[in-house]
């Protein structure tokens, strides 16, 4: 599966292509199986964000959102890469992303036409 960690203090984020409404601002995208999505330990920036969310009274269950289930490993890798590319990592100095994913992620290869991506702040 592919999942997102969202900050429930933010606005709803619509992912039309997946027909998913995230209940908050995404700050981490991942690929997983089993309980991986609910293991909230990633990197130092991620831990700070989780602490802020918990400190304002939100439970861990409000952070995890499954985006696609029952897909192959290859499909999950591709979707994860595309979503990280779409939202961008704060650690990638070439863009102004919002994710706390490290910047050394796989860059997706797009086939065919792709809509121009909105600038940061316009996808909320």
Phi, psi and omega in degrees: 000167174238139184225165175232146166258128184238152174266106185292354176281347182268183179282159175295137178246121182266127172250089187303316182299331179262354184055050182231139172246115178277130182275063180144184180274127178291141175228359176202136176239136180213167176244137182202178172213165182061229183261015184308317183298330183267358173274105190267029178250112180236278180225179185299317179297320178297316181298321178296318180296315179301317180298316179300317180295313179298319182296337178267008171097004180274137178282160179303328181297339179278353184268325188269132176224121177278131184259325180207128181238166177054047177239163180286165176303316180296317178297321179294317178299318181293314181295317178302312180299317180295320180290322176295319177298316183298309183277330179078150179262142176293343181273355177266107186291349182276350181223176175245072182279175181241354184273151176265011173296144176294153188283357183268031180284167178291133175274129182288154174250120183262137178245132180086200183273148176224133178299147175297134180284144176289158177287155180309136180095341180267354182263009180276000000 
